[in-house]
């Protein structure tokens, strides 16, 4: 009998409003389960040490680096990935603002940046530029630069609060 069969266990997860059961290894990172077993590939693999933010998802509405969270600890919590914030062809306002403000180039940091921005705007619909900068400070971007990202979050805040002049 293999050690996988002996040590593995089934976990029940609530991901993007859907309940799934998955067989996991002890201490397997949520990131691996999301990407490799469930196909949520917007959750990127970066440093695998919690320092880059590319794997950020929301757990009960709060940003969490999924590479450091053992999947067993995610049971009983609402997990939201980038795939869970838009519906069909309708992008979330943060996603639209990133596109409109050229806040992405290679796109590797983009899912994590969008998830931390969404969490910020959900709890504070009118953040200062400094609050936005502080919020994204745990997410590394190596090609876009941070100004377009901050501009995009500011624009999304305006859109979400109905202050965009429309």
Secondary structure, DSSP 8 states (H G I E B T S, - for coil): --HHHHH-EEEEEEETTEEEEEEE-TT-BHHHIIIIIT--TTS----SSSSS-TTEEEETTEEEETTSSBGGGGTTSEEE-GGGS-BTTB--HHHHHHHHTT--SS-TTHHHHHHHHHHHHHH-TT--HHHHHHHHTTS--SSS-HHHHHHHHHHHHHHHTT-S--
